[in-house]
Amino acid sequence: MSAVASKRPGRPLYTAEQRARRDSTRWTVVQAILAPVQFLVFLVSLALVLWFLATGDGYGAATVSILVKTMLLYTIMVTGAIWEKVVFGQYLFAPAFFWEDVVSFLVIGLHSLYLYGLLGENLSQMQLMAVTLAAYTAYVLNAGQFLWKLRQARRDTEAVGPPKLGQGVAA
């Protein structure tokens, strides 16, 4: 592949000012910690859900794991909205992350449907697990979107180099 063909067309994901804010805010670190923690909890929870579906055993453990995953999801969504406000000046749906936020709301909606079904006893165990699998499928799609953006950001950083001293803004 030629150097021209390997470059991503269009404008960079972040302006220089946004990149400086991204690199200097503590919310970037919070997101960098929460995202892999949430993914690990997802993997454990998925295994527990699949175990329950395959064997009929472990409903309680699966339920606790789904609740922990949901708590982490809500936490990462709130802190991510704060991060977006610091970096882009708006809490959600900044143009650079519009579709990621749209899918995030699908993920949150499905997790919330699970909570509604569980706490209101509106869904059977099998229906709850079906909602969970739908939520987890959407979550994997959403995680892929964010990993793609992380890759884009790294490519942009390589193209423009590190930020100049004095560009950072603590938040």
N, CA and C atoms as a LAMMPS dump frame, in Angstrom:
ITEM: TIMESTEP
0
ITEM: NUMBER OF ATOMS
513
ITEM: BOX BOUNDS ff ff ff
-5.0000000000000000e+02 5.0000000000000000e+02
-5.0000000000000000e+02 5.0000000000000000e+02
-5.0000000000000000e+02 5.0000000000000000e+02
ITEM: ATOMS id mol type element x y z
1 1 1 N 0.856 -1.183 0
2 1 2 C 0 0 0
3 1 3 C 0.894 1.234 0
4 2 1 N 0.577 2.169 -0.833
5 2 2 C 1.372 3.39 -0.912
6 2 3 C 1.102 4.286 0.293
7 3 1 N 2.001 5.214 0.518
8 3 2 C 1.842 6.146 1.646
9 3 3 C 0.573 6.964 1.486
10 4 1 N 0.238 7.325 0.248
11 4 2 C -0.964 8.114 0.009
12 4 3 C -2.207 7.278 0.303
13 5 1 N -2.226 6.028 -0.133
14 5 2 C -3.395 5.164 0.07
15 5 3 C -3.598 4.809 1.53
16 6 1 N -2.516 4.807 2.331
17 6 2 C -2.651 4.42 3.728
18 6 3 C -3.13 5.557 4.625
19 7 1 N -3.098 6.786 4.145
20 7 2 C -3.54 7.922 4.958
21 7 3 C -5.053 7.998 4.975
22 8 1 N -5.6 8.319 6.127
23 8 2 C -7.043 8.455 6.283
24 8 3 C -7.48 9.776 5.684
25 9 1 N -8.454 9.733 4.775
26 9 2 C -8.924 10.987 4.177
27 9 3 C -9.719 11.803 5.187
28 10 1 N -9.859 13.083 4.896
29 10 2 C -10.669 13.938 5.754
30 10 3 C -9.834 14.635 6.808
31 11 1 N -10.561 15.322 7.654
32 11 2 C -9.872 16.083 8.692
33 11 3 C -9.546 15.191 9.894
34 12 1 N -8.602 15.634 10.712
35 12 2 C -8.242 14.843 11.891
36 12 3 C -9.417 14.741 12.874
37 13 1 N -9.367 13.74 13.702
38 13 2 C -10.408 13.512 14.7
39 13 3 C -10.486 14.686 15.686
40 14 1 N -9.336 15.232 16.047
41 14 2 C -9.261 16.343 17.001
42 14 3 C -8.544 17.525 16.366
43 15 1 N -8.992 18.732 16.698
44 15 2 C -8.192 19.914 16.379
45 15 3 C -7.018 19.932 17.347
46 16 1 N -6.065 20.796 17.107
47 16 2 C -4.919 20.902 18.019
48 16 3 C -5.382 21.258 19.43
49 17 1 N -6.356 22.155 19.538
50 17 2 C -6.855 22.564 20.854
51 17 3 C -7.591 21.408 21.552
52 18 1 N -8.399 20.682 20.791
53 18 2 C -9.116 19.545 21.369
54 18 3 C -8.14 18.448 21.807
55 19 1 N -7.13 18.227 21.007
56 19 2 C -6.128 17.211 21.36
57 19 3 C -5.399 17.613 22.635
58 20 1 N -5.073 18.883 22.767
59 20 2 C -4.405 19.356 23.98
60 20 3 C -5.317 19.17 25.195
61 21 1 N -6.607 19.502 25.048
62 21 2 C -7.548 19.296 26.154
63 21 3 C -7.692 17.806 26.47
64 22 1 N -7.788 16.987 25.434
65 22 2 C -7.888 15.529 25.631
66 22 3 C -6.683 15.001 26.403
67 23 1 N -5.497 15.458 26.025
68 23 2 C -4.276 14.946 26.634
69 23 3 C -4.039 15.457 28.048
70 24 1 N -4.692 16.56 28.413
71 24 2 C -4.422 17.144 29.726
72 24 3 C -5.522 16.895 30.755
73 25 1 N -6.683 16.42 30.339
74 25 2 C -7.76 16.245 31.31
75 25 3 C -7.67 14.9 32.019
76 26 1 N -8 14.89 33.283
77 26 2 C -8.013 13.643 34.064
78 26 3 C -9.099 12.696 33.56
79 27 1 N -10.094 13.215 32.857
80 27 2 C -11.183 12.369 32.365
81 27 3 C -10.713 11.4 31.289
82 28 1 N -9.64 11.757 30.588
83 28 2 C -9.054 10.816 29.625
84 28 3 C -8.496 9.607 30.36
85 29 1 N -7.832 9.852 31.488
86 29 2 C -7.289 8.755 32.3
87 29 3 C -8.426 7.911 32.87
88 30 1 N -9.489 8.566 33.337
89 30 2 C -10.641 7.838 33.871
90 30 3 C -11.212 6.908 32.809
91 31 1 N -11.383 7.418 31.599
92 31 2 C -11.908 6.587 30.509
93 31 3 C -10.939 5.448 30.166
94 32 1 N -9.653 5.752 30.193
95 32 2 C -8.642 4.741 29.867
96 32 3 C -8.601 3.622 30.905
97 33 1 N -9.025 3.901 32.116
98 33 2 C -9.091 2.872 33.164
99 33 3 C -10.426 2.134 33.091
100 34 1 N -11.512 2.88 32.998
101 34 2 C -12.844 2.256 33.022
102 34 3 C -13.11 1.354 31.816
103 35 1 N -12.651 1.745 30.651
104 35 2 C -12.96 0.969 29.44
105 35 3 C -12.434 -0.468 29.524
106 36 1 N -11.161 -0.689 29.852
107 36 2 C -10.713 -2.089 29.939
108 36 3 C -11.312 -2.841 31.127
109 37 1 N -11.581 -2.132 32.225
110 37 2 C -12.234 -2.787 33.367
111 37 3 C -13.621 -3.261 32.943
112 38 1 N -14.36 -2.384 32.268
113 38 2 C -15.69 -2.764 31.796
114 38 3 C -15.601 -3.956 30.834
115 39 1 N -14.596 -3.96 29.972
116 39 2 C -14.452 -5.062 29.018
117 39 3 C -14.165 -6.378 29.743
118 40 1 N -13.322 -6.343 30.759
119 40 2 C -13.041 -7.567 31.531
120 40 3 C -14.298 -8.064 32.244
121 41 1 N -15.05 -7.157 32.829
122 41 2 C -16.301 -7.531 33.487
123 41 3 C -17.266 -8.108 32.45
124 42 1 N -17.316 -7.508 31.275
125 42 2 C -18.147 -8.03 30.189
126 42 3 C -17.771 -9.478 29.866
127 43 1 N -16.47 -9.751 29.726
128 43 2 C -16.042 -11.113 29.382
129 43 3 C -16.467 -12.122 30.446
130 44 1 N -16.266 -11.777 31.714
131 44 2 C -16.684 -12.663 32.802
132 44 3 C -18.198 -12.831 32.785
133 45 1 N -18.906 -11.738 32.641
134 45 2 C -20.357 -11.781 32.637
135 45 3 C -20.88 -12.6 31.461
136 46 1 N -20.311 -12.396 30.294
137 46 2 C -20.728 -13.168 29.132
138 46 3 C -20.544 -14.661 29.381
139 47 1 N -19.415 -15.031 29.962
140 47 2 C -19.173 -16.448 30.273
141 47 3 C -20.23 -16.973 31.248
142 48 1 N -20.563 -16.167 32.257
143 48 2 C -21.568 -16.595 33.24
144 48 3 C -22.963 -16.7 32.605
145 49 1 N -23.299 -15.768 31.754
146 49 2 C -24.598 -15.804 31.065
147 49 3 C -24.668 -17.039 30.172
148 50 1 N -23.621 -17.276 29.398
149 50 2 C -23.608 -18.443 28.513
150 50 3 C -23.642 -19.746 29.31
151 51 1 N -22.949 -19.768 30.454
152 51 2 C -22.985 -20.946 31.329
153 51 3 C -24.409 -21.197 31.804
154 52 1 N -25.077 -20.144 32.246
155 52 2 C -26.468 -20.298 32.688
156 52 3 C -27.342 -20.805 31.544
157 53 1 N -27.197 -20.217 30.371
158 53 2 C -28.025 -20.631 29.241
159 53 3 C -27.752 -22.078 28.834
160 54 1 N -26.514 -22.521 28.969
161 54 2 C -26.152 -23.886 28.58
162 54 3 C -26.542 -24.923 29.621
163 55 1 N -26.475 -24.528 30.899
164 55 2 C -26.66 -25.52 31.968
165 55 3 C -27.885 -25.289 32.838
166 56 1 N -28.394 -24.07 32.857
167 56 2 C -29.476 -23.737 33.777
168 56 3 C -28.979 -23.423 35.177
169 57 1 N -27.673 -23.494 35.384
170 57 2 C -27.056 -23.203 36.689
171 57 3 C -26.394 -21.829 36.667
172 58 1 N -26.338 -21.201 37.839
173 58 2 C -25.58 -19.967 37.976
174 58 3 C -26.341 -18.698 37.646
175 59 1 N -27.662 -18.751 37.755
176 59 2 C -28.449 -17.553 37.449
177 59 3 C -28.053 -16.381 38.351
178 60 1 N -27.859 -16.643 39.633
179 60 2 C -27.496 -15.572 40.572
180 60 3 C -26.174 -14.919 40.212
181 61 1 N -25.169 -15.734 39.909
182 61 2 C -23.861 -15.186 39.531
183 61 3 C -23.965 -14.394 38.234
184 62 1 N -24.712 -14.912 37.274
185 62 2 C -24.894 -14.191 36.013
186 62 3 C -25.58 -12.855 36.264
187 63 1 N -26.601 -12.867 37.116
188 63 2 C -27.339 -11.635 37.417
189 63 3 C -26.435 -10.6 38.072
190 64 1 N -25.654 -11.016 39.057
191 64 2 C -24.738 -10.08 39.72
192 64 3 C -23.751 -9.507 38.705
193 65 1 N -23.233 -10.358 37.826
194 65 2 C -22.257 -9.884 36.844
195 65 3 C -22.885 -8.88 35.87
196 66 1 N -24.127 -9.107 35.503
197 66 2 C -24.823 -8.17 34.605
198 66 3 C -25.04 -6.84 35.316
199 67 1 N -25.38 -6.889 36.594
200 67 2 C -25.575 -5.655 37.366
201 67 3 C -24.269 -4.875 37.492
202 68 1 N -23.161 -5.575 37.727
203 68 2 C -21.859 -4.905 37.808
204 68 3 C -21.511 -4.288 36.455
205 69 1 N -21.729 -5.037 35.387
206 69 2 C -21.465 -4.521 34.034
207 69 3 C -22.312 -3.284 33.764
208 70 1 N -23.573 -3.327 34.168
209 70 2 C -24.47 -2.194 33.945
210 70 3 C -24.014 -0.979 34.739
211 71 1 N -23.598 -1.184 35.995
212 71 2 C -23.096 -0.081 36.816
213 71 3 C -21.874 0.559 36.151
214 72 1 N -20.97 -0.28 35.657
215 72 2 C -19.788 0.254 34.976
216 72 3 C -20.175 0.997 33.701
217 73 1 N -21.132 0.473 32.982
218 73 2 C -21.605 1.142 31.764
219 73 3 C -22.148 2.531 32.083
220 74 1 N -23.005 2.629 33.073
221 74 2 C -23.548 3.938 33.451
222 74 3 C -22.419 4.887 33.881
223 75 1 N -21.462 4.361 34.638
224 75 2 C -20.341 5.19 35.095
225 75 3 C -19.514 5.689 33.924
226 76 1 N -19.212 4.797 32.993
227 76 2 C -18.387 5.215 31.85
228 76 3 C -19.153 6.17 30.948
229 77 1 N -20.471 6.029 30.898
230 77 2 C -21.266 6.954 30.077
231 77 3 C -21.268 8.354 30.69
232 78 1 N -21.461 8.444 31.983
233 78 2 C -21.466 9.752 32.647
234 78 3 C -20.094 10.405 32.554
235 79 1 N -19.043 9.651 32.877
236 79 2 C -17.7 10.229 32.823
237 79 3 C -17.288 10.519 31.378
238 80 1 N -17.779 9.707 30.446
239 80 2 C -17.5 9.978 29.028
240 80 3 C -18.174 11.25 28.548
241 81 1 N -19.371 11.508 29.048
242 81 2 C -20.054 12.754 28.699
243 81 3 C -19.287 13.954 29.245
244 82 1 N -18.768 13.816 30.45
245 82 2 C -17.949 14.896 31.021
246 82 3 C -16.687 15.091 30.175
247 83 1 N -16.047 13.976 29.796
248 83 2 C -14.856 14.033 28.938
249 83 3 C -15.183 14.76 27.636
250 84 1 N -16.321 14.417 27.035
251 84 2 C -16.72 15.038 25.771
252 84 3 C -16.935 16.545 25.955
253 85 1 N -17.501 16.934 27.088
254 85 2 C -17.715 18.362 27.372
255 85 3 C -16.377 19.09 27.473
256 86 1 N -15.426 18.482 28.186
257 86 2 C -14.113 19.115 28.341
258 86 3 C -13.404 19.226 26.99
259 87 1 N -13.431 18.164 26.208
260 87 2 C -12.664 18.127 24.961
261 87 3 C -13.369 18.875 23.829
262 88 1 N -14.687 18.665 23.691
263 88 2 C -15.41 19.196 22.529
264 88 3 C -16.386 20.328 22.851
265 89 1 N -16.612 20.596 24.143
266 89 2 C -17.495 21.696 24.508
267 89 3 C -18.962 21.323 24.576
268 90 1 N -19.296 20.043 24.441
269 90 2 C -20.685 19.599 24.592
270 90 3 C -20.666 18.204 25.217
271 91 1 N -21.727 17.919 25.982
272 91 2 C -21.747 16.683 26.752
273 91 3 C -21.879 15.432 25.896
274 92 1 N -22.602 15.484 24.844
275 92 2 C -22.787 14.307 23.997
276 92 3 C -22.985 14.742 22.552
277 93 1 N -22.812 13.793 21.671
278 93 2 C -23.057 13.968 20.241
279 93 3 C -22.156 15.009 19.591
280 94 1 N -20.927 15.14 20.104
281 94 2 C -19.933 15.948 19.391
282 94 3 C -19.724 15.29 18.025
283 95 1 N -19.559 16.075 16.982
284 95 2 C -19.45 15.481 15.646
285 95 3 C -18.429 14.34 15.543
286 96 1 N -17.312 14.447 16.215
287 96 2 C -16.276 13.413 16.117
288 96 3 C -16.72 12.074 16.71
289 97 1 N -17.688 12.102 17.63
290 97 2 C -18.14 10.873 18.297
291 97 3 C -19.657 10.689 18.219
292 98 1 N -20.276 11.297 17.216
293 98 2 C -21.727 11.24 17.106
294 98 3 C -22.249 9.808 17.063
295 99 1 N -21.759 8.991 16.129
296 99 2 C -22.302 7.643 15.963
297 99 3 C -21.931 6.733 17.125
298 100 1 N -20.808 6.978 17.76
299 100 2 C -20.449 6.21 18.95
300 100 3 C -21.448 6.499 20.067
301 101 1 N -21.835 7.771 20.196
302 101 2 C -22.818 8.146 21.214
303 101 3 C -24.195 7.559 20.893
304 102 1 N -24.572 7.552 19.62
305 102 2 C -25.859 6.96 19.225
306 102 3 C -25.902 5.487 19.643
307 103 1 N -24.868 4.748 19.302
308 103 2 C -24.843 3.318 19.647
309 103 3 C -24.727 3.143 21.162
310 104 1 N -24.027 4.043 21.833
311 104 2 C -23.952 3.984 23.301
312 104 3 C -25.347 4.064 23.917
313 105 1 N -26.207 4.895 23.341
314 105 2 C -27.564 4.993 23.874
315 105 3 C -28.357 3.709 23.624
316 106 1 N -28.106 3.033 22.52
317 106 2 C -28.714 1.729 22.297
318 106 3 C -28.249 0.749 23.373
319 107 1 N -26.956 0.749 23.644
320 107 2 C -26.389 -0.134 24.671
321 107 3 C -27.013 0.185 26.032
322 108 1 N -27.084 1.452 26.382
323 108 2 C -27.673 1.858 27.66
324 108 3 C -29.152 1.486 27.708
325 109 1 N -29.853 1.697 26.617
326 109 2 C -31.27 1.34 26.573
327 109 3 C -31.491 -0.143 26.818
328 110 1 N -30.677 -0.98 26.206
329 110 2 C -30.823 -2.427 26.4
330 110 3 C -30.464 -2.841 27.824
331 111 1 N -29.405 -2.264 28.38
332 111 2 C -29.062 -2.555 29.779
333 111 3 C -30.173 -2.069 30.713
334 112 1 N -30.748 -0.926 30.4
335 112 2 C -31.843 -0.396 31.22
336 112 3 C -33.094 -1.27 31.096
337 113 1 N -33.339 -1.794 29.908
338 113 2 C -34.445 -2.731 29.73
339 113 3 C -34.232 -3.961 30.598
340 114 1 N -32.998 -4.437 30.674
341 114 2 C -32.681 -5.557 31.561
342 114 3 C -33.048 -5.2 33.012
343 115 1 N -32.622 -4.025 33.469
344 115 2 C -32.935 -3.604 34.841
345 115 3 C -34.438 -3.509 35.066
346 116 1 N -35.133 -2.952 34.102
347 116 2 C -36.587 -2.853 34.184
348 116 3 C -37.207 -4.244 34.317
349 117 1 N -36.752 -5.155 33.493
350 117 2 C -37.282 -6.512 33.532
351 117 3 C -36.945 -7.24 34.811
352 118 1 N -35.739 -7.025 35.31
353 118 2 C -35.306 -7.697 36.54
354 118 3 C -35.991 -7.109 37.768
355 119 1 N -35.893 -5.808 37.937
356 119 2 C -36.411 -5.172 39.146
357 119 3 C -37.935 -5.168 39.192
358 120 1 N -38.554 -5.048 38.034
359 120 2 C -40.013 -5.052 37.987
360 120 3 C -40.596 -6.441 37.832
361 121 1 N -39.705 -7.428 37.745
362 121 2 C -40.118 -8.813 37.519
363 121 3 C -41.059 -8.909 36.312
364 122 1 N -40.715 -8.159 35.269
365 122 2 C -41.515 -8.094 34.049
366 122 3 C -41.067 -9.088 32.982
367 123 1 N -39.879 -9.67 33.155
368 123 2 C -39.337 -10.598 32.174
369 123 3 C -38.904 -11.887 32.863
370 124 1 N -39.025 -12.985 32.149
371 124 2 C -38.552 -14.27 32.678
372 124 3 C -37.023 -14.292 32.67
373 125 1 N -36.462 -15.277 33.328
374 125 2 C -35.002 -15.414 33.338
375 125 3 C -34.462 -15.524 31.911
376 126 1 N -35.118 -16.306 31.09
377 126 2 C -34.647 -16.474 29.712
378 126 3 C -34.794 -15.183 28.913
379 127 1 N -35.865 -14.445 29.136
380 127 2 C -36.03 -13.159 28.454
381 127 3 C -34.958 -12.173 28.915
382 128 1 N -34.658 -12.191 30.199
383 128 2 C -33.6 -11.324 30.719
384 128 3 C -32.261 -11.649 30.07
385 129 1 N -31.984 -12.925 29.912
386 129 2 C -30.718 -13.321 29.289
387 129 3 C -30.704 -12.953 27.806
388 130 1 N -31.847 -13.03 27.147
389 130 2 C -31.923 -12.619 25.74
390 130 3 C -31.654 -11.121 25.612
391 131 1 N -32.235 -10.336 26.497
392 131 2 C -31.966 -8.888 26.504
393 131 3 C -30.488 -8.638 26.766
394 132 1 N -29.919 -9.395 27.698
395 132 2 C -28.496 -9.247 28.004
396 132 3 C -27.64 -9.542 26.783
397 133 1 N -27.951 -10.616 26.079
398 133 2 C -27.161 -10.945 24.886
399 133 3 C -27.296 -9.857 23.819
400 134 1 N -28.479 -9.29 23.679
401 134 2 C -28.661 -8.173 22.745
402 134 3 C -27.834 -6.966 23.2
403 135 1 N -27.879 -6.674 24.503
404 135 2 C -27.104 -5.557 25.054
405 135 3 C -25.61 -5.782 24.846
406 136 1 N -25.173 -7.007 25.074
407 136 2 C -23.748 -7.315 24.932
408 136 3 C -23.306 -7.274 23.475
409 137 1 N -24.174 -7.662 22.563
410 137 2 C -23.857 -7.559 21.136
411 137 3 C -23.684 -6.095 20.742
412 138 1 N -24.611 -5.25 21.192
413 138 2 C -24.507 -3.815 20.918
414 138 3 C -23.258 -3.23 21.57
415 139 1 N -22.932 -3.709 22.781
416 139 2 C -21.738 -3.239 23.481
417 139 3 C -20.473 -3.57 22.683
418 140 1 N -20.393 -4.777 22.139
419 140 2 C -19.22 -5.163 21.353
420 140 3 C -19.096 -4.259 20.118
421 141 1 N -20.2 -3.994 19.466
422 141 2 C -20.194 -3.071 18.324
423 141 3 C -19.693 -1.695 18.758
424 142 1 N -20.206 -1.205 19.877
425 142 2 C -19.83 0.106 20.388
426 142 3 C -18.356 0.151 20.792
427 143 1 N -17.888 -0.904 21.438
428 143 2 C -16.465 -0.971 21.805
429 143 3 C -15.606 -0.945 20.55
430 144 1 N -16.041 -1.638 19.511
431 144 2 C -15.311 -1.609 18.248
432 144 3 C -15.254 -0.217 17.651
433 145 1 N -16.368 0.521 17.76
434 145 2 C -16.375 1.907 17.27
435 145 3 C -15.325 2.742 17.997
436 146 1 N -15.276 2.592 19.32
437 146 2 C -14.336 3.396 20.105
438 146 3 C -12.891 2.964 19.84
439 147 1 N -12.667 1.671 19.642
440 147 2 C -11.312 1.226 19.305
441 147 3 C -10.88 1.784 17.948
442 148 1 N -11.815 1.852 17.01
443 148 2 C -11.515 2.436 15.703
444 148 3 C -11.137 3.913 15.863
445 149 1 N -11.874 4.639 16.705
446 149 2 C -11.553 6.057 16.934
447 149 3 C -10.206 6.2 17.625
448 150 1 N -9.891 5.302 18.549
449 150 2 C -8.585 5.331 19.205
450 150 3 C -7.482 5.141 18.162
451 151 1 N -7.704 4.225 17.242
452 151 2 C -6.736 4.002 16.163
453 151 3 C -6.597 5.252 15.299
454 152 1 N -7.724 5.88 14.963
455 152 2 C -7.679 7.109 14.166
456 152 3 C -6.899 8.202 14.906
457 153 1 N -7.155 8.329 16.195
458 153 2 C -6.475 9.357 16.989
459 153 3 C -4.97 9.106 17.019
460 154 1 N -4.584 7.857 17.138
461 154 2 C -3.149 7.535 17.142
462 154 3 C -2.512 7.858 15.787
463 155 1 N -3.22 7.55 14.712
464 155 2 C -2.691 7.881 13.385
465 155 3 C -2.57 9.386 13.211
466 156 1 N -3.573 10.116 13.68
467 156 2 C -3.522 11.579 13.592
468 156 3 C -2.346 12.122 14.398
469 157 1 N -2.126 11.569 15.58
470 157 2 C -1.028 12.014 16.438
471 157 3 C 0.307 11.745 15.764
472 158 1 N 0.44 10.567 15.151
473 158 2 C 1.678 10.255 14.43
474 158 3 C 1.899 11.223 13.278
475 159 1 N 0.816 11.636 12.626
476 159 2 C 0.926 12.533 11.478
477 159 3 C 1.337 13.939 11.874
478 160 1 N 0.855 14.427 13.024
479 160 2 C 1.147 15.809 13.417
480 160 3 C 2.205 15.915 14.501
481 161 1 N 2.539 14.811 15.142
482 161 2 C 3.553 14.824 16.19
483 161 3 C 2.962 15.186 17.532
484 162 1 N 3.8 15.159 18.556
485 162 2 C 3.309 15.453 19.908
486 162 3 C 2.893 16.907 20.042
487 163 1 N 1.986 17.207 20.995
488 163 2 C 1.572 18.607 21.182
489 163 3 C 2.734 19.448 21.663
490 164 1 N 2.685 20.717 21.296
491 164 2 C 3.72 21.649 21.732
492 164 3 C 3.514 21.991 23.207
493 165 1 N 4.604 22.3 23.891
494 165 2 C 4.509 22.689 25.293
495 165 3 C 3.594 23.886 25.439
496 166 1 N 2.801 23.862 26.514
497 166 2 C 1.908 24.973 26.777
498 166 3 C 0.549 24.839 26.134
499 167 1 N 0.31 23.751 25.381
500 167 2 C -0.992 23.575 24.739
501 167 3 C -2.024 22.963 25.68
502 168 1 N -1.58 22.298 26.734
503 168 2 C -2.513 21.58 27.599
504 168 3 C -3.374 22.489 28.442
505 169 1 N -4.568 22.004 28.737
506 169 2 C -5.509 22.725 29.585
507 169 3 C -6.007 21.73 30.616
508 170 1 N -5.703 21.927 31.874
509 170 2 C -6.138 20.98 32.905
510 170 3 C -7.629 21.121 33.162
511 171 1 N -8.295 19.983 33.302
512 171 2 C -9.724 20.013 33.602
513 171 3 C -10.077 18.858 34.517
